[in-house]
């Protein structure tokens, strides 16, 4: 993006019309050069672009102007990271080259006279500086460019920077003196070369597929795992773990129940879509028991053909075949078709006087039966008589309730 005439007539290097910091470094670095650099960032891709010239230098002193990069290397630190050892927004081919570049950079740092330090305090130094000494002849540029691909002007989408070549011998020498004063002040700076090498080794090493898989899982579910600690305490406080239904569950069902409870507490709704034969009913019973232990009212809606399955477990039915009788389930049970009825009885419940809005949790078995709405029922003159089953569930049961939670069970959620 540089313009040759503008570059010749200006000491400004802006990555736009007046050249780049890379132009300056390429022109001034010689075999045996001694470099002193102040920058908030160092990236391996900038090193790769400058590798040919950097291999010619005698020594480098690199001073990070902010210690945040050290925090970035601490896996336990949750702060937003300011130091990057790789540039952001990289093309895939660059990402694939990351490992060999990191190895080459680490070898260069180990084998050359490379020293790396950082300021101890955050935001202590804001300016960027590149000073080159060639056998007593000083060159320097001062401004805003970090040691990154975009900062040095090595990318088609480079940053627009503002740097100025220092053309005064007095100022170049004074910049070197200024750098030495900070570099040698142990109260202001500390050595971090080994930490940088450790990070480069981490980037450059081979990772087994199993580790990559675990890392992927952690990135996907880390927030949920952290929340799970809180949810586990809530479950423990309700004594759910003491219930017979909980002890009956397999480990995968227990994990499923915990996840369902967490989503119901956080979002008021959840779909349990385990395949046929994986015990959705027992998992749902554990969820129901959790809410009952919190003195919350539960309504189960199921197809009429499954009513006997669900009617077995409420304690008020006193079924001798109920293996969870001591858990004392108290949920109310109705059929899907009862949503279409405004009178009559269902399992001893008077539908004409039934309060659909009275429940904190509604569990809908075979919930895919409600996937489509149907038109409301009207008389021969087109006058509205009542909602369809779906509309009544939404309008008179869920929406009309107070913060009603909904658990939907289905082995075929897509269908």
C-alpha positions as CSV (number, residue, x, y, z in Angstrom):
1,X,0.0,0.0,0.0
2,X,3.0,2.3,0.2
3,X,3.6,5.1,-2.3
4,X,7.3,5.4,-3.4
5,X,7.3,9.2,-3.8
6,X,5.6,9.7,-0.4
7,X,8.0,7.3,1.3
8,X,11.0,9.2,0.0
9,X,9.7,12.5,1.1
10,X,8.5,11.5,4.6
11,X,9.8,9.9,7.7
12,X,6.3,8.7,8.5
13,X,5.5,5.0,8.2
14,X,1.8,4.4,8.3
15,X,1.2,1.1,6.4
16,X,-0.9,3.2,4.0
17,X,0.8,5.7,1.7
18,X,4.1,6.3,3.5
19,X,5.6,2.9,3.8
20,X,5.7,0.4,6.6
21,X,7.8,-0.3,9.7
22,X,8.8,-3.5,7.9
23,X,10.3,-1.4,5.1
24,X,12.4,0.4,7.8
25,X,13.5,-2.8,9.5
26,X,14.4,-4.6,6.2
27,X,16.4,-1.6,5.1
28,X,18.3,-1.0,8.3
29,X,18.9,-4.5,9.7
30,X,22.4,-5.8,8.8
31,X,24.5,-8.8,9.7
32,X,25.6,-8.3,13.3
33,X,22.9,-5.7,14.1
34,X,21.8,-5.2,17.7
35,X,18.1,-4.6,18.1
36,X,16.1,-3.0,21.0
37,X,12.3,-3.3,20.7
38,X,9.4,-2.1,22.8
39,X,6.1,-3.6,21.8
40,X,2.9,-4.8,23.5
41,X,2.7,-7.9,21.2
42,X,5.0,-10.4,19.6
43,X,3.6,-12.9,17.1
44,X,5.2,-15.9,15.5
45,X,3.8,-14.9,12.1
46,X,5.6,-11.6,12.2
47,X,8.8,-13.5,13.1
48,X,8.2,-15.8,10.1
49,X,7.9,-12.8,7.7
50,X,11.1,-11.2,9.2
51,X,13.0,-14.5,9.7
52,X,15.6,-14.0,7.0
53,X,16.6,-10.6,8.4
54,X,16.3,-11.6,12.1
55,X,18.6,-14.5,11.5
56,X,21.4,-12.0,10.6
57,X,21.3,-10.0,13.9
58,X,23.8,-10.4,16.7
59,X,21.4,-9.7,19.6
60,X,17.9,-8.6,20.4
61,X,16.4,-7.1,23.6
62,X,12.6,-7.3,23.4
63,X,10.6,-5.4,26.1
64,X,6.9,-6.1,26.4
65,X,5.1,-2.9,27.4
66,X,2.4,-4.7,29.3
67,X,2.6,-7.8,31.5
68,X,-0.8,-9.2,30.4
69,X,1.0,-11.7,28.1
70,X,2.3,-13.4,31.2
71,X,-1.3,-13.8,32.5
72,X,-2.3,-15.2,29.2
73,X,0.1,-18.1,29.8
74,X,-1.6,-18.9,33.1
75,X,-4.4,-21.4,32.4
76,X,-6.1,-20.5,35.6
77,X,-6.4,-16.8,34.8
78,X,-9.8,-15.7,33.4
79,X,-8.9,-12.1,32.4
80,X,-9.2,-11.0,28.8
81,X,-5.8,-11.6,27.3
82,X,-3.8,-8.8,25.8
83,X,-0.7,-10.8,24.7
84,X,-1.0,-12.9,21.6
85,X,1.7,-15.2,20.3
86,X,-0.4,-15.7,17.1
87,X,-2.2,-13.0,15.1
88,X,-6.0,-12.9,15.0
89,X,-8.0,-13.5,11.9
90,X,-5.5,-15.8,10.2
91,X,-6.1,-17.7,7.1
92,X,-6.3,-21.5,7.5
93,X,-3.0,-22.1,5.8
94,X,-1.3,-19.9,8.4
95,X,-3.0,-21.8,11.2
96,X,-1.7,-25.1,9.7
97,X,1.8,-23.7,9.7
98,X,1.6,-22.6,13.3
99,X,3.5,-25.6,14.8
100,X,6.7,-25.5,12.6
101,X,6.8,-21.7,12.9
102,X,6.6,-21.9,16.7
103,X,9.4,-24.4,16.7
104,X,11.6,-22.3,14.5
105,X,11.0,-19.2,16.6
106,X,11.8,-21.1,19.8
107,X,15.1,-22.4,18.2
108,X,16.0,-18.8,17.2
109,X,15.4,-17.4,20.6
110,X,17.4,-20.2,22.3
111,X,20.4,-20.1,19.9
112,X,20.7,-16.3,19.4
113,X,21.4,-13.7,22.0
114,X,17.8,-13.0,22.6
115,X,16.6,-11.4,25.8
116,X,13.0,-10.9,26.7
117,X,11.6,-8.8,29.5
118,X,8.3,-7.3,30.5
119,X,7.1,-4.4,32.6
120,X,5.8,-5.5,36.0
121,X,2.8,-3.1,36.0
122,X,-0.1,-3.0,33.5
123,X,-0.3,-0.1,31.1
124,X,3.1,1.2,32.2
125,X,4.5,1.8,28.7
126,X,2.2,2.6,25.7
127,X,4.7,3.6,23.0
128,X,6.4,1.3,20.5
129,X,10.0,1.6,19.5
130,X,12.5,-0.2,17.2
131,X,16.2,0.8,17.7
132,X,19.0,-0.7,15.6
133,X,22.7,-0.4,16.3
134,X,25.0,-1.2,13.4
135,X,28.6,-1.1,14.7
136,X,27.9,2.2,16.5
137,X,25.6,3.7,14.0
138,X,22.1,4.1,15.4
139,X,18.8,3.9,13.6
140,X,15.4,4.2,15.2
141,X,11.6,4.4,14.5
142,X,9.0,5.4,17.1
143,X,5.2,5.2,17.0
144,X,2.3,2.8,17.3
145,X,3.3,-0.4,15.4
146,X,3.4,-3.7,17.4
147,X,5.6,-6.6,16.3
148,X,2.7,-8.3,14.5
149,X,1.9,-9.0,10.8
150,X,-0.6,-6.1,10.7
151,X,1.4,-3.8,12.8
152,X,4.6,-4.1,10.7
153,X,2.5,-3.7,7.5
154,X,3.0,-7.2,6.2
155,X,-0.7,-8.0,5.5
156,X,-3.1,-6.8,2.8
157,X,-5.3,-5.7,5.7
158,X,-2.6,-4.1,7.8
159,X,-3.5,-1.6,10.5
160,X,-3.1,2.1,9.7
161,X,-0.3,3.1,12.0
162,X,1.5,6.3,12.9
163,X,5.3,5.9,13.2
164,X,8.1,8.3,12.6
165,X,11.7,7.5,11.7
166,X,14.0,9.4,14.1
167,X,16.5,11.3,12.0
168,X,18.3,13.1,14.8
169,X,21.5,11.5,16.1
170,X,20.9,13.1,19.5
171,X,17.3,11.6,19.7
172,X,18.4,8.2,18.5
173,X,21.1,8.0,21.2
174,X,18.6,9.4,23.8
175,X,16.1,6.7,22.8
176,X,18.8,4.0,23.3
177,X,19.6,5.6,26.7
178,X,15.9,5.7,27.7
179,X,15.5,2.0,26.7
180,X,18.6,1.0,28.8
181,X,17.3,2.9,31.8
182,X,14.1,0.9,31.8
183,X,15.6,-2.4,30.8
184,X,18.1,-2.4,33.6
185,X,15.6,-1.4,36.3
186,X,14.6,-4.6,38.1
187,X,11.9,-2.8,40.0
188,X,10.1,-1.9,36.7
189,X,10.8,-5.1,34.5
190,X,11.3,-8.8,34.9
191,X,12.8,-11.5,32.7
192,X,10.2,-13.7,30.9
193,X,12.3,-15.5,28.3
194,X,11.6,-18.9,29.8
195,X,7.9,-18.2,29.9
196,X,7.8,-17.2,26.2
197,X,9.8,-20.3,25.3
198,X,7.4,-22.5,27.3
199,X,4.5,-21.1,25.4
200,X,6.2,-21.6,22.1
201,X,7.0,-25.2,23.0
202,X,3.3,-25.7,23.9
203,X,2.3,-24.4,20.5
204,X,4.9,-26.4,18.7
205,X,4.4,-29.8,20.3
206,X,2.3,-32.6,18.9
207,X,-1.0,-33.2,20.6
208,X,-2.6,-36.7,20.6
209,X,-6.2,-36.8,19.2
210,X,-7.5,-37.7,22.6
211,X,-6.2,-34.5,24.1
212,X,-7.7,-32.5,21.3
213,X,-11.0,-34.2,21.8
214,X,-11.0,-33.4,25.6
215,X,-9.9,-29.8,24.9
216,X,-12.8,-29.4,22.5
217,X,-15.3,-30.8,25.0
218,X,-13.9,-28.5,27.7
219,X,-14.3,-25.4,25.5
220,X,-17.9,-26.4,24.6
221,X,-19.0,-27.3,28.1
222,X,-16.7,-25.4,30.5
223,X,-19.3,-22.8,31.5
224,X,-21.9,-25.6,32.1
225,X,-19.4,-27.5,34.2
226,X,-18.8,-24.5,36.3
227,X,-22.6,-24.0,36.8
228,X,-23.0,-27.7,37.5
229,X,-21.1,-27.2,40.8
230,X,-23.9,-24.8,42.0
231,X,-26.7,-27.1,40.7
232,X,-25.2,-30.1,42.4
233,X,-25.4,-28.3,45.7
234,X,-29.0,-27.4,45.0
235,X,-29.8,-31.1,44.3
236,X,-28.0,-32.2,47.4
237,X,-29.9,-29.8,49.5
238,X,-33.2,-31.2,48.4
239,X,-32.1,-34.7,49.3
240,X,-32.8,-35.9,45.8
241,X,-29.8,-38.2,46.0
242,X,-31.5,-40.1,48.9
243,X,-34.6,-40.9,46.8
244,X,-35.1,-44.4,45.6
245,X,-35.8,-43.2,42.0
246,X,-32.4,-41.5,42.0
247,X,-30.6,-44.7,43.2
248,X,-32.4,-46.6,40.5
249,X,-30.9,-44.6,37.6
250,X,-27.9,-45.5,35.6
251,X,-25.1,-43.0,35.6
252,X,-26.0,-41.6,32.1
253,X,-29.6,-41.1,33.3
254,X,-28.3,-39.2,36.4
255,X,-26.3,-36.9,34.2
256,X,-29.3,-36.5,32.0
257,X,-31.5,-35.6,34.9
258,X,-29.0,-33.1,36.2
259,X,-28.8,-31.4,32.8
260,X,-32.6,-31.3,32.5
261,X,-33.0,-29.7,35.9
262,X,-30.3,-27.1,35.2
263,X,-32.0,-26.1,31.9
264,X,-35.4,-26.0,33.6
265,X,-34.1,-23.7,36.3
266,X,-32.2,-21.5,33.9
267,X,-34.5,-21.4,30.9
268,X,-37.9,-22.8,32.1
269,X,-37.9,-25.4,29.4
270,X,-36.1,-28.5,28.1
271,X,-36.6,-31.4,25.6
272,X,-35.4,-34.8,26.8
273,X,-34.9,-36.6,23.5
274,X,-33.2,-39.9,24.4
275,X,-33.9,-42.8,22.1
276,X,-36.4,-45.5,22.7
277,X,-35.3,-47.9,25.5
278,X,-33.0,-45.4,27.3
279,X,-35.3,-44.9,30.2
280,X,-36.8,-41.4,29.6
281,X,-39.6,-42.1,32.0
282,X,-37.3,-42.8,35.0
283,X,-35.1,-39.8,34.1
284,X,-38.2,-37.7,34.0
285,X,-39.4,-39.1,37.4
286,X,-36.2,-38.0,39.0
287,X,-36.7,-34.5,37.6
288,X,-40.3,-34.5,38.9
289,X,-39.2,-35.7,42.3
290,X,-36.7,-32.8,42.5
291,X,-39.4,-30.2,42.0
292,X,-41.8,-32.0,44.3
293,X,-39.1,-31.9,47.0
294,X,-39.2,-28.1,46.5
295,X,-42.9,-28.2,47.2
296,X,-43.7,-27.3,43.5
297,X,-46.8,-28.7,41.8
298,X,-46.3,-31.0,38.8
299,X,-48.7,-32.0,36.0
300,X,-47.9,-34.9,33.7
301,X,-49.6,-35.0,30.3
302,X,-49.3,-38.3,28.4
303,X,-51.2,-40.1,25.6
304,X,-54.1,-42.1,26.9
305,X,-52.4,-45.4,25.9
306,X,-49.5,-44.6,28.3
307,X,-51.7,-43.5,31.2
308,X,-51.3,-46.7,33.1
309,X,-47.5,-46.5,33.0
310,X,-47.5,-43.0,34.6
311,X,-50.5,-43.9,37.0
312,X,-48.4,-46.5,38.7
313,X,-46.0,-44.2,40.6
314,X,-48.1,-41.5,42.4
315,X,-48.4,-42.6,46.1
316,X,-52.1,-41.8,46.3
317,X,-52.8,-44.7,43.9
318,X,-51.2,-47.1,46.4
319,X,-50.2,-49.6,43.8
320,X,-48.3,-52.6,45.4
321,X,-46.3,-52.9,42.2
322,X,-45.0,-49.3,42.6
323,X,-41.3,-49.8,43.4
324,X,-41.0,-46.0,44.3
325,X,-43.9,-46.0,46.8
326,X,-41.6,-44.7,49.5
327,X,-40.7,-41.7,47.4
328,X,-44.3,-40.5,47.7
329,X,-44.8,-39.0,44.2
330,X,-47.7,-36.5,44.2
331,X,-47.9,-35.4,40.6
332,X,-51.2,-34.9,38.8
333,X,-51.8,-37.1,35.7
334,X,-54.0,-36.3,32.7
335,X,-54.1,-37.3,29.1
336,X,-53.4,-35.3,26.0
337,X,-57.0,-35.6,25.0
338,X,-58.1,-34.0,28.3
339,X,-57.0,-30.7,26.9
340,X,-59.9,-30.9,24.4
341,X,-62.4,-31.5,27.2
342,X,-64.2,-29.0,29.4
343,X,-66.4,-31.3,31.4
344,X,-66.4,-34.9,32.6
345,X,-63.9,-36.8,34.6
346,X,-60.4,-38.1,34.0
347,X,-58.9,-40.4,36.6
348,X,-61.2,-39.0,39.2
349,X,-60.5,-35.4,38.3
350,X,-63.4,-33.1,37.5
351,X,-62.3,-31.4,34.3
352,X,-65.0,-28.7,34.6
353,X,-63.5,-27.4,37.8
354,X,-59.8,-28.2,37.0
355,X,-57.3,-25.3,37.4
356,X,-54.8,-25.8,34.5
357,X,-52.8,-22.8,35.7
358,X,-52.0,-24.3,39.0
359,X,-48.7,-26.0,38.1
360,X,-45.0,-25.1,38.4
361,X,-43.8,-27.9,36.1
362,X,-45.6,-29.6,33.2
363,X,-44.1,-32.8,31.9
364,X,-45.4,-33.8,28.4
365,X,-44.7,-37.3,27.3
366,X,-44.7,-38.0,23.6
367,X,-44.5,-34.3,23.1
368,X,-44.1,-34.5,19.3
369,X,-47.8,-35.0,19.2
370,X,-48.0,-31.2,19.8
371,X,-45.7,-30.3,17.0
372,X,-48.4,-28.8,14.9
373,X,-51.2,-26.4,15.8
374,X,-54.7,-27.0,14.5
375,X,-57.5,-24.6,13.8
376,X,-59.7,-23.6,16.8
377,X,-63.1,-25.3,17.0
378,X,-66.0,-23.1,15.7
379,X,-69.7,-23.6,15.3
380,X,-71.6,-23.8,12.0
381,X,-71.7,-20.0,12.0
382,X,-67.9,-19.7,12.4
383,X,-68.1,-18.5,16.0
384,X,-65.2,-19.5,18.2
385,X,-66.1,-22.3,20.6
386,X,-62.8,-23.4,22.1
387,X,-59.1,-23.6,21.5
388,X,-57.4,-26.6,19.8
389,X,-55.5,-29.0,22.1
390,X,-52.2,-27.3,21.2
391,X,-53.5,-23.7,21.6
392,X,-55.1,-24.6,25.0
393,X,-51.8,-26.0,26.2
394,X,-50.0,-22.8,25.2
395,X,-52.6,-20.2,26.1
396,X,-54.4,-21.6,29.1
397,X,-51.8,-23.9,30.7
398,X,-48.3,-22.6,30.0
399,X,-48.8,-18.9,29.4
400,X,-51.5,-18.5,32.0
401,X,-49.4,-20.2,34.7
402,X,-46.9,-18.3,36.9
403,X,-43.4,-18.9,35.5
404,X,-44.5,-22.4,34.5
405,X,-41.6,-24.7,33.4
406,X,-42.1,-27.3,30.7
407,X,-40.3,-30.6,30.2
408,X,-41.0,-32.3,26.9
409,X,-40.2,-36.0,26.3
410,X,-39.9,-37.5,22.9
411,X,-37.8,-40.2,21.1
412,X,-38.6,-38.5,17.8
413,X,-38.1,-34.7,18.3
414,X,-37.3,-34.0,14.7
415,X,-40.3,-35.8,13.3
